[in-house]
Amino acid sequence: MDVRIFHGQNRVAQIDPGDRGLAYGDGLFETMRVHRGGIPWLDAHLRRLRHGADRLGILLPDDTLLRVEIASACANQDSAVLKLIVTRGTGGRGYAPPDPAQPMWLLSLHAAPLPMQDVSVVWCGTTLAEQPALAGLKHCNRLEQVLARREVVAAGADEGLMHAATGHVISATAANLFIHDGGDGWLTPPLDRCGVAGVCRDWLLHHAPARETPLDRPAVLRSSAIFLCNAVRGILPVRRLDAREWPESAHLRALQRQLAAAHPGLN
């Protein structure tokens, strides 16, 4: 695995033990699909990263240097996954962040995941805490997803759907959720109180007949089609959720073709 670690502008050999990402999850990350030596949605990923950094008050690395290192890491990679982690940097013990702070950032290259078909999903008992200050951000605090993922593995499923503490369905452990409304459109939960606003989800909201609306379990089970999506795997049609099964959907196939035309790595 190719790993590159930086402190500010300088490449270093290891992460400082006092790094706040390690101590507190004080950071953000992006998981990006590499296709033929580049990242088709790089600008969208960096735009989301900047949005999260602005909200958390984290200094980002120099944009030119970041793009140069990303291009170098992706070179000669036909299909892979590049993960970028940016933390606030090194600080002393205690929650109060240092000021100023130099960011630590890390690039790691991983094998592309195998294709998934006939995705099976279960309901997770682990709920998502509502915290509007962090809602939508792909921050480094992911223990809720870790616990939920253990439930998915124990159930022998591919993914799990998670609720907010209020009972609204929010997302899968590592993907956003869309259901078909029975007409011509797709519905996805709003993420103003918890959840991660995915890059693929954002593309679909701008390029597909899709809109945000609160969802509960009955709405999900009544839907005529359901899929999960993220920027690494694209659209994943759900075939089974507990005892409920969905047939193939012409609406869903059309949406997959539309996405593949925009991001050829997600076909």
BAMAR-938509 format. One line per 3 residues: their letters; for each residue x, y, z of N, C-alpha, C. Coordinates in steps of 0.05 Angstrom, whole numbers, plus 5000, padded with zeros to 4 digits. Example, Ala and Ser with C-alpha at 12.3 -4.5 7.8 and 13.67 -1.06 7.14 Angstrom:
BEGIN
as) 5264:4886:5156:5246:4910:5156:5264:4934:5156 ~ 5257:4955:5142:5273:4979:5143:5258:5001:5157 .
//
This chain:
BEGIN
mdv) 5017:4976:5000:5000:5000:5000:5018:5025:5000 ~ 5013:5042:4981:5028:5067:4979:5016:5088:4999 ~ 5033:5097:5018:5024:5116:5038:5043:5140:5038 .
rif) 5032:5164:5038:5048:5189:5039:5037:5206:5061 ~ 5054:5214:5079:5046:5230:5103:5059:5257:5102 ~ 5044:5278:5108:5055:5305:5107:5047:5320:5133 .
hgq) 5065:5337:5141:5059:5357:5163:5062:5384:5150 ~ 5040:5397:5145:5041:5422:5131:5051:5417:5102 ~ 5073:5430:5095:5084:5428:5068:5105:5405:5066 .
nrv) 5112:5393:5089:5135:5375:5090:5126:5346:5092 ~ 5138:5329:5076:5133:5301:5078:5148:5289:5101 ~ 5135:5273:5117:5147:5261:5141:5145:5231:5140 .
aqi) 5159:5217:5158:5160:5188:5157:5138:5175:5173 ~ 5126:5190:5192:5106:5177:5209:5087:5198:5220 ~ 5064:5189:5231:5045:5207:5244:5055:5213:5272 .
dpg) 5055:5239:5280:5063:5247:5307:5043:5234:5327 ~ 5053:5222:5349:5035:5210:5369:5016:5231:5381 ~ 5023:5256:5380:5005:5277:5390:4985:5287:5370 .
drg) 4982:5274:5348:4964:5284:5327:4935:5283:5337 ~ 4920:5304:5333:4893:5306:5343:4873:5288:5328 ~ 4880:5281:5304:4863:5261:5290:4865:5234:5304 .
lay) 4888:5227:5313:4892:5202:5327:4879:5203:5355 ~ 4882:5226:5368:4872:5228:5396:4842:5232:5397 ~ 4831:5248:5379:4803:5257:5382:4787:5253:5356 .
gdg) 4798:5243:5335:4783:5242:5310:4779:5270:5299 ~ 4797:5289:5305:4795:5317:5298:4805:5321:5269 ~ 4788:5312:5250:4797:5314:5223:4775:5306:5204 .
lfe) 4781:5305:5178:4763:5299:5156:4776:5279:5138 ~ 4760:5265:5122:4772:5247:5102:4755:5246:5077 ~ 4768:5238:5055:4755:5234:5029:4764:5207:5018 .
tmr) 4745:5192:5008:4752:5166:4996:4743:5168:4966 ~ 4763:5166:4948:4759:5174:4920:4766:5151:4901 ~ 4749:5148:4881:4753:5127:4862:4773:5136:4840 .
vhr) 4794:5121:4836:4814:5127:4816:4806:5111:4790 ~ 4807:5126:4768:4801:5113:4742:4820:5122:4721 ~ 4836:5104:4710:4855:5109:4689:4873:5132:4696 .
ggi) 4885:5130:4719:4906:5149:4727:4896:5176:4738 ~ 4870:5179:4742:4859:5204:4753:4835:5199:4770 ~ 4824:5220:4781:4800:5219:4798:4779:5237:4784 .
pwl) 4759:5225:4771:4739:5240:4756:4725:5261:4773 ~ 4720:5255:4798:4705:5274:4815:4723:5288:4835 ~ 4748:5292:4828:4767:5304:4847:4758:5332:4857 .
dah) 4748:5349:4838:4740:5376:4846:4717:5374:4866 ~ 4698:5356:4862:4676:5353:4881:4685:5344:4908 ~ 4704:5325:4909:4715:5316:4935:4729:5339:4949 .
lrr) 4746:5354:4935:4760:5376:4948:4742:5399:4956 ~ 4720:5402:4941:4700:5423:4949:4687:5415:4975 ~ 4680:5389:4978:4668:5380:5003:4688:5382:5026 .
lrh) 4713:5375:5021:4734:5377:5041:4737:5406:5051 ~ 4737:5425:5032:4739:5453:5040:4715:5462:5057 ~ 4692:5453:5049:4668:5459:5065:4670:5449:5093 .
gad) 4679:5424:5097:4682:5413:5123:4703:5427:5139 ~ 4726:5433:5126:4747:5447:5140:4739:5475:5149 ~ 4723:5488:5133:4713:5515:5141:4695:5512:5166 .
rlg) 4678:5493:5166:4660:5489:5189:4675:5482:5215 ~ 4696:5466:5212:4711:5457:5235:4734:5475:5242 ~ 4741:5494:5225:4763:5512:5230:4790:5497:5227 .
ill) 4792:5479:5209:4817:5464:5204:4831:5476:5179 ~ 4856:5481:5182:4872:5491:5160:4878:5469:5141 ~ 4874:5474:5115:4879:5453:5095:4907:5457:5083 .
pdd) 4919:5435:5072:4945:5437:5059:4942:5455:5034 ~ 4965:5464:5024:4965:5480:4999:4952:5464:4977 ~ 4934:5477:4962:4918:5463:4942:4935:5453:4919 .
tll) 4955:5469:4911:4972:5460:4889:4988:5436:4897 ~ 5000:5436:4921:5016:5413:4930:4998:5389:4933 ~ 4974:5393:4944:4955:5370:4948:4949:5357:4921 .
rve) 4942:5373:4901:4935:5363:4875:4959:5349:4861 ~ 4983:5360:4865:5007:5347:4853:5011:5319:4866 ~ 5008:5317:4892:5013:5292:4906:4991:5272:4899 .
ias) 4966:5281:4896:4944:5263:4888:4949:5253:4860 ~ 4958:5270:4841:4963:5262:4814:4986:5241:4814 ~ 5006:5246:4830:5029:5227:4831:5020:5200:4842 .
aca) 5004:5200:4863:4995:5175:4875:4977:5159:4856 ~ 4962:5173:4838:4943:5159:4820:4956:5151:4794 ~ 4979:5162:4788:4992:5156:4762:4995:5126:4758 .
nqd) 4989:5117:4734:4992:5089:4726:4972:5070:4740 ~ 4953:5081:4755:4932:5065:4768:4907:5064:4750 ~ 4901:5040:4740:4877:5038:4722:4852:5039:4739 .
sav) 4851:5026:4762:4828:5026:4779:4837:5022:4808 ~ 4831:5040:4825:4840:5039:4853:4823:5058:4870 ~ 4829:5059:4895:4816:5078:4914:4838:5094:4928 .
lkl) 4835:5120:4928:4854:5137:4942:4839:5150:4966 ~ 4851:5146:4989:4840:5158:5013:4857:5182:5023 ~ 4844:5204:5027:4857:5228:5038:4847:5234:5065 .
ivt) 4864:5236:5085:4857:5244:5112:4871:5270:5118 ~ 4857:5289:5129:4868:5315:5138:4860:5319:5167 ~ 4879:5322:5185:4873:5327:5213:4882:5356:5220 .
rgt) 4872:5365:5243:4880:5392:5252:4910:5394:5257 ~ 4923:5371:5263:4952:5371:5267:4958:5363:5296 ~ 4983:5369:5303:4992:5362:5330:4984:5382:5351 .
ggr) 4976:5372:5374:4969:5390:5396:4974:5376:5422 ~ 4975:5391:5443:4979:5380:5470:4955:5364:5479 ~ 4957:5352:5503:4935:5337:5514:4912:5357:5521 .
gya) 4887:5349:5517:4864:5366:5522:4849:5372:5496 ~ 4824:5379:5499:4807:5383:5476:4812:5409:5462 ~ 4820:5430:5476:4824:5456:5463:4844:5455:5441 .
ppd) 4836:5463:5416:4854:5460:5394:4877:5481:5395 ~ 4901:5474:5386:4923:5493:5385:4917:5515:5364 ~ 4928:5538:5368:4924:5560:5349:4951:5576:5348 .
paq) 4965:5576:5326:4957:5562:5300:4964:5533:5301 ~ 4955:5518:5281:4961:5490:5279:4967:5483:5250 ~ 4987:5467:5245:4994:5458:5219:4980:5431:5213 .
pmw) 4966:5429:5191:4951:5404:5187:4970:5380:5181 ~ 4961:5357:5190:4973:5332:5181:4955:5321:5159 ~ 4967:5312:5137:4951:5300:5117:4965:5275:5106 .
lls) 4948:5256:5098:4958:5230:5091:4943:5220:5066 ~ 4957:5209:5047:4946:5197:5023:4953:5167:5024 ~ 4933:5150:5020:4938:5121:5019:4923:5109:4996 .
lha) 4937:5092:4981:4925:5080:4957:4917:5051:4963 ~ 4893:5044:4955:4882:5017:4961:4871:5004:4936 ~ 4868:4978:4936:4856:4964:4914:4827:4971:4911 .
apl) 4817:4972:4886:4789:4977:4882:4772:4954:4892 ~ 4749:4959:4903:4732:4937:4913:4720:4921:4890 ~ 4714:4896:4896:4701:4879:4877:4673:4888:4872 .
pmq) 4662:4884:4848:4634:4892:4843:4615:4878:4861 ~ 4593:4892:4868:4572:4880:4885:4546:4879:4869 ~ 4532:4857:4870:4506:4854:4858:4487:4840:4877 .
dvs) 4461:4844:4873:4441:4832:4890:4448:4838:4920 ~ 4450:4864:4926:4458:4873:4952:4436:4866:4973 ~ 4445:4854:4994:4426:4848:5016:4432:4867:5040 .
vvw) 4410:4877:5052:4412:4897:5072:4396:4889:5097 ~ 4405:4897:5120:4390:4893:5145:4387:4919:5159 ~ 4368:4920:5178:4365:4943:5195:4385:4941:5218 .
cgt) 4399:4963:5223:4419:4964:5245:4405:4974:5271 ~ 4413:4963:5293:4403:4973:5319:4418:4998:5328 ~ 4443:5001:5320:4459:5024:5327:4447:5049:5313 .
tla) 4442:5069:5329:4430:5094:5317:4451:5115:5314 ~ 4444:5135:5298:4461:5159:5293:4453:5181:5311 ~ 4472:5192:5327:4466:5215:5344:4462:5240:5326 .
eqp) 4443:5256:5334:4438:5281:5319:4455:5303:5330 ~ 4472:5314:5313:4490:5337:5320:4492:5355:5296 ~ 4475:5375:5294:4475:5393:5270:4502:5405:5264 .
ala) 4518:5410:5284:4544:5422:5279:4563:5404:5262 ~ 4557:5378:5263:4574:5359:5248:4559:5346:5225 ~ 4533:5351:5223:4516:5338:5203:4526:5343:5174 .
glk) 4527:5322:5159:4536:5324:5131:4565:5321:5127 ~ 4581:5325:5148:4611:5325:5145:4621:5296:5145 ~ 4642:5292:5129:4656:5266:5129:4680:5268:5149 .
hcn) 4673:5271:5174:4693:5275:5195:4703:5248:5204 ~ 4724:5248:5220:4738:5223:5228:4727:5209:5252 ~ 4704:5218:5262:4691:5205:5284:4670:5185:5273 .
rle) 4677:5160:5271:4660:5140:5257:4654:5116:5274 ~ 4653:5118:5301:4648:5095:5318:4620:5085:5315 ~ 4601:5102:5309:4573:5092:5304:4573:5073:5281 .
qvl) 4587:5081:5259:4588:5063:5236:4603:5037:5241 ~ 4624:5039:5258:4639:5015:5265:4621:4995:5280 ~ 4606:5005:5299:4587:4988:5314:4566:4976:5295 .
arr) 4555:4993:5278:4534:4984:5259:4546:4963:5240 ~ 4570:4967:5231:4582:4949:5212:4586:4921:5225 ~ 4592:4920:5251:4594:4895:5265:4567:4880:5264 .
evv) 4545:4895:5266:4519:4882:5263:4515:4870:5235 ~ 4523:4885:5215:4520:4876:5187:4536:4850:5183 ~ 4561:4849:5193:4577:4826:5189:4565:4802:5204 .
aag) 4555:4807:5228:4543:4785:5244:4518:4774:5230 ~ 4504:4791:5215:4479:4782:5201:4485:4769:5174 ~ 4510:4771:5165:4517:4759:5139:4506:4776:5116 .
ade) 4502:4801:5120:4491:4819:5099:4513:4835:5086 ~ 4506:4850:5065:4525:4867:5052:4526:4895:5064 ~ 4503:4904:5073:4502:4931:5085:4480:4933:5105 .
glm) 4479:4955:5120:4458:4959:5140:4447:4987:5139 ~ 4421:4991:5143:4409:5017:5144:4408:5027:5173 ~ 4415:5053:5176:4416:5065:5203:4395:5086:5206 .
haa) 4385:5088:5230:4365:5109:5237:4379:5131:5254 ~ 4366:5154:5254:4372:5174:5275:4358:5165:5300 ~ 4365:5177:5322:4352:5171:5348:4322:5177:5347 .
tgh) 4314:5195:5329:4286:5202:5326:4270:5181:5311 ~ 4284:5162:5298:4270:5141:5283:4271:5144:5253 ~ 4279:5167:5244:4281:5171:5215:4304:5155:5203 .
vis) 4299:5143:5180:4321:5128:5166:4339:5149:5153 ~ 4365:5145:5157:4385:5165:5147:4402:5154:5124 ~ 4414:5131:5128:4434:5121:5108:4441:5093:5114 .
ata) 4458:5082:5097:4472:5057:5104:4497:5064:5119 ~ 4512:5043:5128:4536:5049:5144:4557:5064:5127 ~ 4559:5058:5101:4580:5071:5085:4569:5079:5058 .
anl) 4543:5087:5057:4531:5096:5032:4506:5111:5038 ~ 4498:5128:5019:4473:5142:5022:4450:5125:5010 ~ 4425:5132:5017:4402:5117:5011:4383:5133:4993 .
fih) 4373:5120:4972:4352:5131:4955:4330:5110:4951 ~ 4305:5118:4951:4283:5100:4945:4267:5113:4923 ~ 4253:5095:4907:4236:5105:4885:4208:5110:4896 .
dgg) 4197:5133:4888:4171:5141:4899:4147:5129:4885 ~ 4153:5112:4865:4131:5099:4850:4122:5115:4826 ~ 4133:5139:4823:4127:5155:4799:4152:5157:4782 .
dgw) 4162:5182:4779:4186:5186:4762:4210:5195:4779 ~ 4207:5197:4805:4228:5209:4821:4240:5191:4843 ~ 4262:5200:4854:4276:5186:4875:4276:5204:4900 .
ltp) 4276:5192:4923:4275:5206:4949:4299:5198:4965 ~ 4311:5217:4979:4334:5211:4997:4331:5228:5022 ~ 4339:5218:5045:4335:5233:5070:4351:5259:5071 .
pld) 4341:5280:5084:4357:5303:5089:4379:5297:5110 ~ 4401:5311:5109:4423:5306:5126:4431:5330:5142 ~ 4411:5345:5152:4416:5369:5167:4421:5365:5196 .
rcg) 4416:5340:5206:4420:5335:5234:4440:5312:5239 ~ 4445:5295:5220:4465:5274:5222:4469:5262:5194 ~ 4488:5244:5192:4494:5231:5166:4516:5245:5151 .
vag) 4525:5232:5129:4546:5243:5112:4534:5250:5085 ~ 4539:5274:5076:4530:5284:5050:4550:5274:5029 ~ 4544:5251:5016:4562:5239:4997:4565:5254:4971 .
vcr) 4588:5251:4959:4593:5264:4933:4575:5252:4911 ~ 4571:5225:4912:4554:5213:4892:4525:5222:4897 ~ 4517:5223:4922:4490:5233:4929:4486:5261:4918 .
dwl) 4505:5278:4921:4503:5306:4912:4500:5307:4882 ~ 4515:5290:4867:4513:5289:4838:4484:5280:4830 ~ 4474:5260:4844:4447:5251:4837:4426:5272:4842 .
lhh) 4429:5287:4864:4409:5308:4870:4410:5330:4849 ~ 4432:5334:4835:4434:5355:4815:4429:5345:4787 ~ 4430:5319:4782:4428:5309:4755:4406:5288:4750 .
apa) 4393:5279:4771:4372:5260:4769:4346:5271:4780 ~ 4323:5259:4774:4298:5268:4786:4297:5259:4815 ~ 4310:5274:4833:4313:5266:4861:4309:5290:4879 .
ret) 4299:5284:4902:4295:5306:4922:4297:5295:4950 ~ 4302:5312:4969:4304:5305:4997:4277:5304:5010 ~ 4272:5284:5027:4248:5283:5043:4253:5264:5066 .
pld) 4242:5269:5090:4246:5250:5112:4234:5223:5105 ~ 4248:5201:5113:4239:5174:5108:4238:5158:5134 ~ 4217:5141:5135:4216:5122:5158:4216:5094:5146 .
rpa) 4215:5074:5164:4216:5046:5155:4193:5039:5136 ~ 4168:5046:5143:4146:5039:5124:4150:5051:5096 ~ 4160:5075:5094:4165:5087:5068:4186:5072:5052 .
vlr) 4207:5063:5066:4228:5047:5052:4216:5021:5042 ~ 4201:5008:5059:4190:4981:5052:4169:4983:5030 ~ 4155:5006:5029:4134:5010:5008:4146:5017:4981 .
ssa) 4171:5025:4980:4183:5036:4955:4183:5015:4933 ~ 4183:5024:4908:4183:5006:4885:4212:4998:4878 ~ 4232:5013:4887:4260:5006:4883:4276:5021:4904 .
ifl) 4299:5011:4910:4317:5023:4930:4346:5018:4922 ~ 4362:5038:4926:4391:5034:4921:4407:5050:4941 ~ 4432:5041:4944:4453:5055:4960:4473:5067:4941 .
cna) 4487:5087:4949:4507:5099:4931:4530:5111:4947 ~ 4554:5110:4936:4577:5125:4945:4596:5130:4922 ~ 4617:5145:4927:4635:5154:4906:4655:5132:4899 .
vrg) 4656:5110:4913:4674:5088:4907:4660:5066:4891 ~ 4636:5060:4898:4621:5038:4885:4599:5047:4866 ~ 4592:5072:4867:4570:5082:4850:4543:5074:4861 .
ilp) 4525:5065:4844:4498:5057:4852:4497:5027:4857 ~ 4487:5020:4880:4484:4992:4888:4455:4985:4892 ~ 4442:4971:4873:4414:4964:4876:4410:4945:4899 .
vrr) 4391:4951:4916:4384:4933:4938:4364:4913:4929 ~ 4369:4887:4933:4351:4866:4925:4335:4856:4949 ~ 4348:4856:4973:4334:4845:4997:4339:4863:5021 .
lda) 4318:4868:5036:4320:4881:5062:4303:4864:5081 ~ 4317:4849:5098:4303:4830:5115:4287:4811:5097 ~ 4260:4810:5101:4244:4792:5085:4233:4805:5059 .
rew) 4237:4831:5056:4227:4845:5032:4247:4842:5009 ~ 4237:4836:4984:4253:4834:4961:4243:4853:4939 ~ 4262:4863:4923:4255:4881:4901:4264:4868:4875 .
pes) 4248:4870:4854:4256:4860:4827:4274:4881:4814 ~ 4285:4874:4791:4301:4894:4776:4282:4917:4768 ~ 4295:4941:4767:4279:4965:4761:4290:4979:4737 .
ahl) 4272:4985:4718:4280:5000:4694:4289:5028:4701 ~ 4276:5040:4720:4285:5067:4730:4313:5066:4740 ~ 4320:5045:4755:4346:5043:4767:4367:5037:4746 .
ral) 4362:5020:4727:4381:5015:4705:4387:5040:4689 ~ 4366:5056:4684:4370:5081:4670:4388:5100:4686 ~ 4384:5101:4712:4401:5119:4729:4430:5109:4729 .
qrq) 4434:5083:4730:4461:5072:4729:4475:5080:4703 ~ 4461:5079:4681:4473:5086:4655:4481:5116:4655 ~ 4463:5132:4667:4468:5161:4668:4493:5167:4685 .
laa) 4496:5153:4707:4519:5157:4725:4545:5147:4711 ~ 4544:5124:4698:4567:5114:4684:4577:5133:4663 ~ 4559:5147:4650:4567:5167:4630:4582:5190:4642 .
ahp) 4575:5197:4667:4588:5220:4681:4614:5211:4695 ~ 4615:5186:4704:4639:5176:4718:4643:5148:4708 ~ 4661:5145:4688:4664:5118:4676:4676:5097:4695 .
gln) 4687:5106:4717:4697:5086:4737:4675:5073:4753 ~ 4650:5084:4751:4628:5074:4767:4608:5060:4748 ~ 4616:5041:4732:4598:5027:4714:4595:4998:4723 .
//
